[in-house]
Every structure is written in structure tokens, then in C-alpha cells.
Amino acid sequence: HHENEIAQSRCAHGGDYVRVWMHNAYLDIDGEKMSKSLGNFRTVRDLLASYRGEVLRFALLSAHYRTPLDFSAELLEQAQATLDGLYATLREVQVAPPAAAVELADEPFYRALCDDLNTPIAIAEVHALAKALHKAAPGDKPALKARMLAAGELMGILQQDPQEWLQDARDDDAISSDEIEALIAQRQQAKLDKNYSLADEIRDSLTSRGVILEDSREGTRWKRA
């Protein structure tokens, strides 16, 4: 089958039009092989109605391409949560990465991708960089952030603005950003007025609507749960 695909594609395009052919293992849906005959397939268009493209990409990258992948709602939710955590790390580090390019040849994540596109190992290296970024001294953070972004770029992830990612409404019925900001302002005024019960009530109300507040010396930030 694969050889026939290559033969007909080369004839249709008048010669080689890709340098590498990679054939992935089966994609299962909730434990069963995805197939038209079973009627259990899902289109990318349908999935994009509920999930961002980067979430789909990350879910697929989580397994090696030659390993069967059980594609499920749980897998997508885990991918969403993982990306949220990585973007939260990037948002915490406000320093700009250095202008000098990252030397990819020296990076473990690059070597993993060069080794038969081992995306699970590459993703593990991204997590290691995020952990190091949390613990790093201020002077070391810019270089670590640059390495984390470089790893993400190679895999097509982590290139969006972290604040926008964390505040993006995934549901049309979700509370709007303007309403959230207005409630945060009301909460801040309540705290200034020492009306702490009202401040707590506003925080709890936002939490129940899927909004997490993060207080710091610089003010209050928020993200969607």
C-alpha cells in the first residue's frame, strides 16, 4: 500500500516531491482502530470546533509516530492542561530571551528529534527546561526561556502570547474578558475598602465560572481553568 502511494504520487507530481516518507502507526479511538468502516473516525474540522489546533498537535506529538496512539477526549484534555502549564511558566518569566540564536546541535530536545523524530523525549526535555526555568536565578532565566521557545518552535508549539493563550475563551458561553476585568476592579476596590467578604465573594464567583485569579505584588492576573 505504502509503495503504491509513493509510486502514484511521484507520477502525479513528475518526480520526487518530498525527501522523507514517514508512515505512522494506527490511530485508535477509545481503544478501537479508527476506520471509515467502523464509523468511528473524527475529522480535524470537527475537533477544531472544540479544541485549538495546537492542542491537537500536542496530543499527536505525545506518542512516537511509529507507536499506536489511543485518541480520546481524555488525551485532548491532558494536552490542553499540559500546554496551559507550559504557557503559564512562560508568562511567569517576563524577561526577554537573548538575541543570539540557540545552538540547536547542543540541545537534548534537538538530538531527540533527530533520532527518528522522538517527540515524547523532546517533550520531556521541554518539561525539564520549564522546571529549570522555575528554579533558575534571574540571570539564567533569559537563556533558559530562549531554549524552551526554540524547542517549542521546532514542534510547532508555545509560539503564542502566553497571556492570550491563558485568557482565551474556549466556549462561546464563557464569561468575557471585559466582564472579568470589571469584576477584578470591583474586587480590588472592595479590598481597599476592607470589604474582604465581598472580595472573597467575587473571587469565588469567578472561580465557579472557570476563572482563576493570581494575586501578586504587581497586581492581580487571571487565567481560565
C-alpha positions in Angstrom: 0.0 0.0 0.0 2.7 2.5 1.0 4.8 1.7 -2.1 1.8 2.3 -4.3 1.1 5.6 -2.6 4.7 6.7 -3.3 4.6 5.4 -6.9 1.3 7.2 -7.9 2.3 10.4 -6.1 5.6 10.6 -7.9 3.9 10.0 -11.2 1.2 12.7 -10.5 3.9 15.2 -9.5 6.5 14.4 -12.1 9.2 13.2 -9.7 10.2 13.3 -6.1 8.3 16.0 -4.1 9.2 15.0 -0.6 12.6 13.8 0.7 11.3 11.6 3.6 8.3 9.4 3.8 7.1 8.6 7.4 4.2 6.2 7.9 2.6 6.5 11.3 1.1 3.6 13.3 -2.6 3.2 13.7 -4.7 5.8 15.4 -7.2 4.2 17.8 -10.4 5.9 19.1 -11.3 4.9 22.6 -9.5 1.6 22.3 -10.6 0.7 18.8 -8.9 1.2 15.4 -10.1 4.3 13.7 -11.7 3.4 10.3 -14.4 4.5 8.0 -16.0 1.1 8.1 -16.5 1.3 11.8 -17.7 4.9 11.5 -15.6 6.0 14.5 -13.4 8.5 12.8 -13.3 12.2 13.6 -12.3 15.0 11.2 -9.8 17.7 12.1 -12.6 20.2 11.2 -14.9 18.7 13.8 -12.2 18.6 16.5 -11.2 22.3 15.8 -14.7 23.3 16.8 -13.9 22.3 20.4 -10.1 22.4 20.6 -7.3 24.7 19.4 -5.1 23.4 16.7 -2.1 23.5 19.0 -3.9 21.1 21.4 -4.4 18.6 18.6 -0.8 18.9 17.5 0.5 18.4 21.1 -1.8 15.4 21.6 -0.4 13.7 18.4 3.2 14.6 19.3 2.8 13.0 22.7 3.4 9.5 21.3 6.1 8.4 18.9 4.8 8.4 15.3 5.5 4.6 14.9 3.6 3.8 18.1 -0.2 3.3 18.1 -2.0 6.2 19.8 -5.3 6.0 21.6 -7.0 9.2 20.6 -9.6 10.3 23.2 -11.2 13.2 24.9 -9.0 12.5 27.9 -5.9 12.7 25.7 -7.0 16.1 24.4 -7.9 17.4 27.9 -4.4 16.3 29.1 -2.8 18.1 26.2 -4.7 21.2 27.0 -3.7 21.1 30.6 -0.1 20.5 29.8 0.1 23.4 27.3 -1.6 25.6 29.9 1.1 24.8 32.4 3.9 25.4 29.9 2.4 28.7 28.8 1.9 29.7 32.5 5.7 29.1 33.0 6.5 31.4 30.1 4.1 34.0 31.4 5.8 34.0 34.8 9.2 34.8 33.2 8.8 38.3 31.9 12.4 38.7 30.8 13.1 38.8 27.1 15.2 35.9 25.6 18.7 36.9 24.3 19.0 38.0 20.7 21.6 35.3 19.9 20.2 32.2 18.3 20.1 28.9 20.3 22.7 26.4 19.2 20.4 23.6 18.3 23.1 21.0 17.9 23.9 21.2 21.6 20.3 20.7 22.7 18.9 17.4 24.0 15.5 18.2 22.5 17.1 18.6 19.1 19.0 15.4 19.3 15.8 13.6 20.3 14.0 14.9 17.2 17.0 13.9 15.0 16.7 10.4 16.5 13.7 9.1 14.4 11.6 12.1 15.4 11.4 11.0 19.0 8.8 13.6 20.1 8.0 12.1 23.5 11.6 12.6 24.6 11.7 16.1 23.0 8.6 17.0 25.0 10.2 15.6 28.2 13.1 17.9 27.6 10.7 20.8 27.3 9.3 19.9 30.7 12.9 19.8 32.0 13.5 23.3 30.7 10.3 24.6 32.2 11.3 23.1 35.6 14.7 24.6 35.4 13.2 28.0 34.4 11.1 27.9 37.6 14.2 27.4 39.8 16.7 29.5 37.9 18.5 32.6 39.2 17.3 35.8 37.4 20.4 36.0 35.3 19.9 32.5 33.9 16.3 32.9 33.0 16.6 34.6 29.6 18.8 31.8 28.1 16.5 29.1 29.5 13.4 30.8 28.2 15.1 31.1 24.7 15.9 27.3 24.8 12.3 26.5 25.7 10.9 28.6 23.0 13.3 27.1 20.4 12.2 23.6 21.4 8.6 24.6 21.0 9.2 26.2 17.6 10.7 23.0 16.2 7.5 21.2 17.2 5.1 24.0 16.4 4.0 24.8 19.9 4.5 27.5 22.6 4.7 30.3 20.0 1.6 32.2 21.0 1.4 35.0 23.5 1.1 33.3 26.9 -1.3 35.8 28.3 -3.6 35.5 25.3 -3.4 31.7 25.4 -4.3 31.5 29.1 -7.2 34.0 28.8 -8.7 32.7 25.6 -12.4 31.8 25.9 -12.8 28.2 24.6 -16.6 28.4 24.9 -18.9 30.9 23.3 -20.9 31.0 26.6 -17.9 31.7 28.7 -17.6 35.0 30.7 -16.0 37.7 28.6 -12.6 39.2 29.3 -14.1 42.6 29.8 -16.5 41.3 32.4 -13.6 39.5 34.2 -11.6 42.7 34.2 -14.5 44.7 35.6 -15.0 42.2 38.4 -11.3 42.2 39.2 -11.5 46.0 39.5 -14.6 45.7 41.8 -12.7 43.2 43.9 -9.7 45.4 44.2 -11.9 48.3 45.3 -13.6 46.0 47.9 -10.2 45.1 49.3 -9.2 48.8 49.5 -12.5 49.4 51.4 -11.6 46.5 53.6 -14.8 44.7 52.5 -13.0 41.4 52.4 -16.2 39.3 52.4 -17.2 41.0 49.1 -13.7 40.5 47.7 -13.9 36.8 48.5 -17.4 36.5 47.1 -16.2 38.0 43.7 -13.2 35.6 43.7 -15.4 32.6 44.4 -17.9 33.7 41.8 -15.1 33.9 39.2 -13.7 30.5 40.2 -17.2 28.9 39.8 -17.2 30.4 36.2 -13.8 28.9 35.4 -11.6 31.9 36.1 -8.6 31.6 38.4 -7.2 34.7 40.0 -3.5 35.1 40.9 -2.6 37.9 43.3 0.9 39.2 43.5 2.7 42.4 44.4 2.3 43.6 40.8 -1.5 43.2 41.0 -4.0 40.5 40.0 -3.7 38.3 36.9 -6.2 35.8 35.7 -6.4 32.7 33.6 -9.2 30.4 32.5 -9.2 27.0 34.2 
